[in-house]
Amino acid sequence: MKYQIPIVARGAVIEDYEVTHKGRYGADFICPDPNKYLSKILLLSRRELESLYQISLDDVVDYLVEFGKHWNMDTNPHLQWASELAKVFNDVSVGLVKHAWSGQKNALRRETLEAMIDTVGREHLEGWKRYDRANGRISHIHAFGVPTAHVIAGNGPGPAMMTFVRNALIRGYAIVKIPSNELGTAVALARTAIDMAPDHPLTKAFSTVYWRGGDSGFESKLYHPRNVERIVAWGGFASVTHIAKYVRPGIDLVTFDPKISRSILGAGTFASETTMREAAIRLADDVGNGNQNGCTNCRVAYAITDGSSASIEKIKRFGQMVFDEIQKLPPEISSEAIHMDPGFQSKVAALSMLDDDFHVIGGDKRGGVIISLGGDQVDFADDLKYRTLNIVPVKDYDAMLRFITRDVQTVGVYPESVRDELRTTLAVHGVQRITSLGYMREYNAAIDPHDGNEALRKMCTWVVAEDCMTNYAPALWRKPTAEKAA
């Protein structure tokens, strides 16, 4: 069976299916040829964007709040269609995907949208904010959305929704590249908008299209300053390196590159059975929530220990606690692996044979905990998945910091005192977020900085309209030279 993925271009659904692609897990899907419909995907004229500024920012918020009422699995046929795709093309259970869709309604609440607006300033998104400068000039500043290509991640439905909401709030034009392992959500968003308000300028400002990554024939035509001014990329090293070759004067690159996240277990973690149990429950959620597919999931935990035999035995027991708690996570947020890579499983199995260096608990589709007895994290630490955690005993924080780089997005800490003790140290090592253990996955990237960026501000073009003809700002060419004065 070949699954059909349409192009949605500026409020129109294109279903001329003629190009077949292979999904990651064997199934095929078929799409329209994007080259054939590029003229429909692109804006015919930049003046089309002006309709977005004939509505108020309050109108934008009202549109998104109303959209939230339509984003319902029970009544929305496009979400139901996307659910069928998830069963075939996603690497997590459809139950997790449905739970994520349900949670996305929070991003469409009025208070959330207003908080997002505050990160830029309503005065900058709504109109021209006046600033009286010391040199006598008057600057009027407005933040504008622009035509942007969004190469979103497919590790869940969140990036598609975030792109939809962000694009609406800044009143830009989004061309979303549909990821091959998350084919449904972006299309469901676009088609739901058409059902709700087919002629609304915001509906026509969100287009979705699938093309094979690396298709230079299509991308060289799309990625031109006359078509897009920004590329927002959620890709890894290879993807971003490929996209970067299209960056030129007139095209900026904004990256939300995948990061890794870590935990720090201070000495107080192992002070009692009570603290160990609490930390194990919290850490299990940080590892297993969303099946460890997110940047905010913990993959490595550094445990402060004196290195004695007794302390190592305590860490082994703690590792078993974490593994057991992972198994107790509710099915709507975590499940056993569906498509487990045999190569990854064999790596873990190989470590289990090195008793002097590693203590392995589990290591199969249920997940696993790898305790590094020698104090070094596993050499595939950044690629840990399937609810697999590496616990690394270290004697102090300095021994841990050699593993902390700009690639580390979130660090979860226990007990709470560790956060205040280390937050400056972690920040200068490149960490972008320090939070309580057990809350690593509860990240409100819609409002707080995302991967070290203020996303909405960075996605805008900031335009200055100056008033220089004031009594206090004479131009240099209006001033007599010393020679003329003489």
N, C-alpha and C positions, 0 to 999 in steps of 0.2 A: 504493500500500500504506500502511495506517495501522498504526503500531507501538503496541502496547499497554503502558501504564505503570501498574501497579497502585498502589493505596495499601496500605502495610503499617502496620497500626495495632495497637500493643501485642500483637504476636505473631500477628496474623491478617492474611491476605492478602485484599484486597478487589478483585475483578475485574469490577465492574459498570461496564463501559466505555460512557460515553455523552457525554463532552465532548471535542470535537476541538480540537487546538491546532496551530498552524503552527510548524515548526522553523525555525531560522535559515537553513538552506540548501535550503528548498523542501519537504522531506518533512513529512508530517503525523504526529502521534501522538495517541492517544486515551486518556483517563483517566476514572476515576470522578469524580463530582461531589463535591468536598470538602465542600460545604455539607451534602449529604445524609448524610455520615458523620462530621460534626464530633463528635458525641457519642461515637463509637467512638475517635476520635483523641485526645480529651481524657481525662484521668484522671477516673474517676467520683468518686473521693474521694482526698484527699491521703494518706489512710492506706494507699493502695496502695504508697506509697514506703517504708513501714516494712519491707516484705519485703526491700528492698535492704540494710537494716541488720541483718537476721537472718543474713546471710552475712558472713564476715570479709573483710578486704582481701586476704588471701592467696587466698581463694576467687575474688575478682575477678580477680586476676592469673592464677590457674590457668585461669579461663574464657577470658581473652584469649589466653593461650599456646596453649590447645587450639584456639581459633578460627583461629590462624595456620596450623595444620596443614590446615585445610579451605580456606584461601585459596590455591587452586592452580588455575591456568588449565586444566591438563590434565584435572582431575577434577571441577571445580565447574561445574555446568550454568548457574548464575546468572552467573558471570563470562563464560561462553561467550555467553550471551544479551546481556550488557552489551557484549561485544566486537562483536556485530552492530550494536548501536545506535551504537557509536563510529564505525563506518564511515560512518554516515549523518548523525549529528548533531554530531560533534566537528569541530573545525577543525585537528586534527593527525592524523597517520597512526595507524592502529590499533596499529602496531608500537610507537610511543612510549607509547601508553596501556598496552599489555601490559607494557612494561618498567617503567612506573610501578607497576602492580599488583604485579609481582614484588618491587620494592623496598619495597613497603609491609609486607612480612613482617618487616622490621627493626623496625618500630614495635610488633610483637607479640612481640618477644623479651623474656624475663624481665628481663634486665639493663636494657633500655630502659625498660620499665614501672617498674622500681624507681627508676631515675633520675628519671622523671617524678613519681613519688610524693615523692621527696626535695625537689622544688621547692615542695611544699606542707608536707611534714612528715608522715610516717606517723602520728605521734602526734596530728595534727589530723584526719586522715582516718579513723583507726581508732577513736578514742575522744575523750574529753574531757580535754584536756591541762590540768593544774593549774598555776596561777600564783599565788604568794603575793605580794600587793600591799603596798606600803609603808603603806597606810592600814588594814591589818589584814584587809581582805576577801580572800577566795579566789575567783579567777576560773577557771572551767573552760571551755575554748574548743574548739569542734568546727567543722570545715568541712563543710558540707552541700551536696550537689547539689540543684538545684531544677528544677521544670518550666521548660523553656527552648525557645524557638523559634530554630532555627538557619537563617539565610538564607545558605547557603554559596556560594562561588564555583564556577564551572564551567570554570575554565581548566585543569583536570586532575582526576584522581581523588583527589588528596591531601586536600583539605578534608573530603571525606566520611569517609575513614578517620580523620583526626585528630579529627573530631567524635565518631565511634563510640568511639574509645579514651578520649578525654577524658571523655566522658559516663559511661563505665563506671567509670573510676577515682574520680570524685567522687560516683558513685552518684546521678546525676540522672535526669531524664526528658527525652529529646530528641525534639522534633518538627522534622524536617529538611525544609526546602523544597527540592525537587529542582530543580537548575538546568536550563534548557532545552537547554543545549549540553553537558551531562554527565548524561544521563538514567539511566545504568545503575548506577553504582557504589554509590550510597546504597541502592538497592533490592536489589542483590546482597548487600550487607552484611547487611541486615535478613533476607533470605530464607535466607542461609547460617546465620545465627544460629538461625533457626527449625528448619532441618534438623538442626543440631547439638544444640540444647537447647531444645525448644519451650516448656517450662514454666519455664525459668529466669527469675528476676526481671530479669536484665540483658537478656535477649532481649525481654522485654515493655517495657523502658524505652527502646526505640529505634524510633521511628516515622518513616515517610517518606511525603511527599505532594507532588504537584505542584499548584500553583495559579498562575494568571497573576499576575505581579508587578503590584501596583497594584490588585488586586481588593479594593476597600475594603469590599464587602459581606461577604466572607469574613474579611478581616483584622480588621475592627472587632469581629467576634465572637471571633476567636482571641486577639487581643492585648488581653486583659483580665487584671488581677491575679488573678482567681480561677482563670485557666487557665494563665498563664505568668508567671514572675517576672523573666525575662530574655529579651532578644532579642540573639542573637549574629549580627552582620551582617558579611559579607565584601564588601559592595557598594561601588560608586563613589559619587561625590557625589550624583547624582540618587537612587540607591537608598537611601542612608543618610538623605538629607533626607526622603524619603518615609516611611521607617520611623520616623524620629525623632518624627513627629507622634503616634505611639502611645505614646511614653514619658510616663509619669505616675507619681505616687507609687504604688509597688508594682511598677513595671516598670523595670528598669535596662537600659541599652543598652551592650553591649560590641562594639566595632568592630575588625575586622581589615581596615581599608580598604586598597584596592590602592595600592601604592607604586611608585615608580620607583627604579632603582638606577643607580649611576654607577661609573666607574673613574678613578683618578688614575695617570698614567704620569709618574713623576718623571724628572728629567733623566738619571738613570742608565740608564733604559730604552734610550736611544739611544747609549750609550757604545760599543757594539760590535755586530757582526753577531750574535754569540752572544746577547747580552742582548735584542736586537730579536727574534730568532727565538723565544727562550723566552717573552717577553712576548706575542708574536703567538699562539702556541699556547695560552697560558693565556687570553688575552682571547677567542679564538675560542670556547672552551668556555663562557665566561661569557655570551657573546652567543647562541650557537646551541643550547645544551643545553636540551631541552624546547621548541625552536622559539620561544624568546623570549616564551613565554606567561606566565612567572612574574614576580612582583614582584622576585625576586632576579636576574633577567637584566639584564645591562648594556645600556643604550641609548645612553649618552653617555660618552665617555672624554676626559678633559682631559689634554693632553700639554704638559708644561713645555718650553718652547723659547725661544731668544733672538730668534726672529722673522726670522732671516736667510734668504736664498733657499736656502742649502744645508740649513738645518734643515727648512725646509718640504718640500724635495725628499725628505729622509730620512723625514719623516712620511708622504708620499705612498707611498713604497716600503713603509713599515711597514703602511699601510692595505691595500696589495695582499697583503702577507703574511697579514694577518688574514683577508681575504676567501678566500684560497686555503686557509687552515687550516679555515675554516668548512665548505668543500666536502668536507674529509676526515673530518669528524665521523662516527662510526659511525651507521648507520641506526636503531639502537635508541634513540638519544638525540636525533637531529636529522634533519630531512628538508626538502626543498623545500616551499614553500607549496602547500597543496591548494586553499584558497579564498582567492585573493588579491583584495583590494579594488581595483577599477580606479582609484578616487579616490586611494588611497594611492600607487599606482604612478605616477599622473600627477604627483603632487607631487614625487616623486623625479626623474622625467623632466624636470620644469621646472627643478629645480636644476642638472641636468647641462648645461643650456644657458647657465648663468651662470658661465662659465669663470673670470672674475676673482674670483668670490666662493666658489665651491665646486668641489671635485674629487670626482667620483662614480665609484665602481667598482661594477660590477654594477647593482643596482637593479631586479631582476626576481624571479621566483619562487625563485631561488637565494639571495637575500639581497643585501646591499649595504653599502658603506662610503661615507659622506659626510664629506669633510674640509672643515671650515669655514675657509677661508683668511683670513677677516676676524676670526676670534677670537670669533664669536658662534654659539651653538648654533642649530640650525634651529628655526623657530617651532613645529614639531610634534614637538619632541624627546620630550615625554612620551608620545606616541602611536606612537613607532617600533615596528615589528613586522616579522614575516617575516624575522628574522635580519638586521636593518638597523641599523648602528652609525653614530653621528655622532662623529667625532674632532674635538675643538676645541683648536687650539694656543693656549696662554696663556703669558704671560711669567712669572707667578709664582702662588703659591697664592691670594693675595688677589684676583687677577683671576678665579679660578675660583669663589671663595666666593659671589659674587653669584648663582650658579646653585644653590647648596645651600640647601635649605629642609627643613622638617619632612616634606615629601613624599618625601624621599630615604630609603629604607629601608637599603640596603646600599651600601657603597663598597668596591670592590676596589682594592688598591694594589700598585704595583711600582716600585722594589724594596721589600723588607720594611721598610727603615728609615723609609719614608714613614708607615707605620702609627703608630709610636711618636711620630713628630714631629707628627702631625696629629690624633691621636685625640681629644684634649680639644677642639681647635678644631672638629672636625667634630661632636662631641657637642653642643656649645653651639649649633650651627647646626641641630640637629634630627635628625642622622643617628642611626640606631638600631643599626647594625652596621658594623664596619670589619674587613675580612678580607683575606687574601692573594689577589692576582689569580689566577684559575683555580679558586677555591674558592667563588665567589659562590653557585653553585647548590647546593653541598653544605652546606645549612643545616639543622641539627637543631633545628627549631622546636618539636619535641615536648619538648625538655629546656631549651634556652636561651630567653631572652625572645623573644617573637614580636611584631613590630611595636611594640616598646617596652613590651609588656605581659608580665607573668607570667601566661600564659593560664589555667592551672588555678586559680591563686589568685583571679583575677578572676571566674571562672565560678562560684565557690563563694559561698554565703552563710555568713558567719562568725557563729556564735551563741555568746553568753556566758551561762553559767549561774553565778550568783554565790552564794556563801555569805557572808552578812553577819552572821550571828549568832555572832560570835566575841567573845572578851573584849577584843580590841584594836580593834574597829570599832564603837563605840557610835554609834547614829543621832543626828542632831541633835535629834530630838523626844524623845530620852531624857535629854538634858542639861538640868539646871535653868537657867532664865534668871537673869540678874543680879538682877532684881527679886524673884523668888521666894527667891533665896539670901539677899537682904537681909531 
